[in-house]
Amino acid sequence: MGTHTPVLLLVPLLASLTGVSAGGVLQEPVTQGAKVITHEVSRDPARREQILHYWTLDRMVRAIAPVRPVHPVRRHARRGAPAAGRRAVPSATSGGAEWPVRGTIRNSMGKVFFSMSGRDYVCSATTATSANRDVVVTAGHCAMSDTGAWAENWIFVPGYRQDSSPHGGFTARRMFVPNQWSGSADDDYDVAMVALATVDGRHAGDVAGAMPIAFDQPRGRQAYVFGYPATGRYDGEQLDYCSGRPHHDPHGLTGSQGVRCDMTQGSSGGAWLSRFDPANGTGVITSVSSFKYADDGGTMYGPYFGATVRKLYEQAQHS
């Protein structure tokens, strides 16, 4: 789906789990029955070497975005409609533009490559600050299919750009999804956390930098949406972005938020960053790109990061 730059925010910013945001908006309640579904990937070093060698440049280029059945009026984030005119500066835009500034996001953001049912797929993901320095955040459907099948040959390539892998690739050692995604492919829980294996003793968070992550945040805050869209006018070879203020789901079918954004397939799993500083490319992860509605190809939706996603993160960072 550069060089190492310092991370300005080193400690995850965790909001209180009171159920109500500072803006008075009802948030996801703490659900005692919420479960995290965990998948242990092979610990065999030989198997990990096989995965690293599997992903040749040719396979990466030919990988496609995952396809899953969706609601009749909904379609995947990969199907956004093309639009004209990339912008060259990091300003508010609903038409995706190439990110022109280096900064932390250019290293901590990357592509995810994986296999399902004999096909090779690509998504986007981001390293998150964590206790083990190994956690990446992506969409649930980039780790598990809607039928409950775990991805295989899973690898994260931070800082991907123009067919290059400046930091190499990191295989998965454990994957985590909410049971709401595992059990019913609920779009409100289309989130996955993956704990990565180290490479020669190096942690991905140290090598590529990482973004803090926050939960139970006020809705409607300005967000920058990043990813590697690869269809329409996009080629998937550089980091692209949109920005805007998220709004509620006008169809009332989900608790997800939407941002005007025309990015296409390959951008699924890309981070939504609040409190973003365009000068140095740092912000706080508060969602990931998940889906679009069939009647509105210009709006990207992402799940709200509440108590369930926090529980997912806590297990991943201490794995």
N, C-alpha and C positions, 0 to 999 in steps of 0.2 A: 505497500500500500505502500563536517565543520570542526570546527574546533570546540573544545570544551570551554563553556563559559560559566561564570559563577552564578549561583542561585541566590537571589536576594532574600526570598522568604524560605527559611529552612524548616519551620515547624508547621505542621498541618493546622489550619484554622478551623476548629470544631465549634459549631454553635451549640447552645444548650438544647436539650430534647424536651422542651416544655410543651410542644404541640402547637404553639402559636408564634409566628414570626414577630420581629420588631415592628413590622408594618401592620400587624393585626390580622394577617391572613392565616386561616387554618391550615396547618401543615399535616403531613402524614403522622398519625399517632404511633406511638411505640407499640408494636404488635408482638406480644409475648410468644405467639405461635410461629413467627417468621423463622424460616430455616434457610441455611446456606447449604447449597449442594456443592460438594467438593469432588474434584477429579484429580487423582494422583497420577502424574505422568511418569514414565519410566525413569528410574534413577541410574540406569545403565549408561556410563559414559560413552560406550560404543554406539548405543542407540542415538544419543544426542549428536554424536559426530555424523551419523548417517543423515539425520535431519538437516544439519548444517550443509552437508554436501548435496542433499537433495535439491536445495534451492539454488539452482544455477540461475544466471541472469536470464536465460531463455524462459525458464519456468516462471520467474517473477514477472516478466513482461507479459506472458500469456495468461496469468492468473486473472480471474474475473471476480466480480462481487457476488456474494452469496444470494441466492434467490429462495424466498419462502412464501407460502400462501399467506395472503393478508385479507383483512376485512374488505367486502365488496367496494366500499368507498375509500379504501386506503391503499396506498402503495408504498413501496420501500423508499428509503432515502436515496437509493441509487437511481431513481427515475425522475429526478428533477429536470425541468425543461431548460434547454440552452438559452442563453441570453447574450446580448452583445456587450462588447467593450470592457476589457480589463482595465483596472485603475493601477497606477504606479505608486501610490502613496497609501499608508495605512489610515484610511478614514472610513466613516460609516458607509457601508455599501451592502445592498441586497444582491447585487450581481457579483459573484465570487471573483476575487482578484488574487494574483500571486502575491505572497507575503514578501515585501521588499527589504525588510530589516532582518539582520541576523538574530541576535539575542537568544535567550534561553529556549524559546519555543522552537527554533529551527533545529535544535539538537534533541530536546526531550520528546518532540513529536516524531512519529515514524509510521512505517507501514507494518501491518501484520499479514503474514502469508500462512495459509493452512490448507488442509485437504479435508473434504467430506465426500463420501460416496464416490470415490475415485476421481473427483474433480479438484482442481486447485483454485483457491479463492484469495481475495485480497480485501483488507479493511484498513482502518486507521486506528491509532492508539497513542497514548501519552504516558510517560513515566510520572508517577505521583510520589511525593515525599512520603517515606514510610520507615518504620523501625528497621526493617531488613534491607532497605535500599534496593528492593527488587520488584516492586509492584508497578504494573501498568494497568491503565483503565481503558476499556473499550466497550463496544456494544455486546449484549448477550448473544446476539446471533452471529457474532464473530468468534465465539468460543463453543457454542452449542446450537445445533439446529432446532427448529421449532418442534421436531419430533423427538427431541431428547438425545440426539447423537452428539457425542463430544468431537470436537475438531481433532485432527491428527496432523503430524508434521508441522506443528504450530511454531512460528518463529517471529520475533519482533526485531525490526531493523530501524533503530533510531537515526534521525537525521537524514533519511533517504532523500536523495536528490539526483536527478538526471542519471539514472542507472547506477548510482554510486552508493556504497554503504560505508560511510566514513568511520563508524564505530563498530562495524561488524554486525553479526546477528546473535540474538539471545533466544535460546529455546525455553519452553515452559517447563516448570517442575510441578506446579499445582494450579488448577483453574477453579474459580469460584463464581457461581451464579445464584440469584435468588430462587427459591423454590417456586415462586410465582412465574418465573420465566421457564424453569425446567418443566413445571407441571402443565402450564397452559399457554406458554408463549405470550404472556401479558405484556403489551407494549409499555405499560407504566414501569416495568421492571426489566427492560431490555438493557441490562448492564452486566458486565463481567469484569472481574479483577483477576489478573494472572500474576503469580509469583514466578519470577524468572530464575533460571539457573545462572550461576556466575560463569564467566569465561576467563580462564587462567587466574581465578581468584578475584576478578574484577566484577563489581556490582553495576548493573545498568544505571542506577541512580547516580553513581559516582562518575561514570564514564560520560553520560549524556546530560547530566543535570536532571532536575525533576521539578514539578509544579506542586504546590500545596493543594489540598482538596478540602472542601467544606460541605456541610450538610445543614438542612433545615434553614436555608437562607431565604430572605424576603424575595418574593417573586417579582419579576418585571425589571430587574436590574440590567443595565447595559451588558451585553455579552459579545465576545468575539468567538466565532465558530470556525474551527480549523479542520482541515482534512486534505486528502489526496484524491479529489474527484478525477475520474478517468474516462468519461464518455462525453459526447456532445463536443463542445469547444475545448474540453479539458483533455489532457493527455496523461495525467497521473504522475508526471515526472518532477513536480515541484509542489511545495506546500502552498495551499490556497486558503482563503478566509472570506467570511462575511461578518458583518456586525450589525447590531440593532438591539432594540428592547424586546425581550420575550413577552409573549401574550398568552392568555389561556387558550385552550382548545375550543374553537367556536362550535364544533360539532357536539361538544359535551360527552364524547366517548372515552376520553382519557383525562388523566390529571397532568399530562405532559404540557410543556410550553413550546411555543413556536416562534421562530425568528425568520424574517424574510431572507431567503437565501436560495440561490439557484444551483448550488453545488450538486454533483451527480454521483453515480456509483463509484465506490472506492472511498467515499468520505464517511461512510458508516463507522461509528466508533470514535470519530474525531472529537477532541475536547471542546467544550464550551467554557470559556474563561471569563470570569467576572473580575472586577477591580484590575482590569488589564492596563498595563503600562506599555504603549506602543514603542516607546523609546528603547526599552531593553528587552521587550518580548516576555514579560513575566505577568502572571495572573493567578487566579484561583480556579481550580476545576470545580464546576457546579453541575455539569451535565455532559452527555455525549450525543452525537447525532444518531437518530434511530429510524424515523420513517417520515413519509409525506402522504398527504391525502390525494386521491385521484383527481379531485376537483380543484386542487391548488398545488401545482407543481413548483410554485415559487416560495413555499414556506417549509422550512425544516423543523421537525419536532424532536425534542429530547426529553427523557424522563426526569422527573423531579428527584433530586438526591435527598431523601429523608432518612428515617430511622433504619429502614431495611438496607439501603445502600451503605449506610454507616456500618452496620453489622457485617456486611460483606467485606468492607475495607479493613475492619479491625481483625477479622480472621486472616485476611490475606497478608497484612503487614506483620503479623506475628507467626506466620507459617515458616 
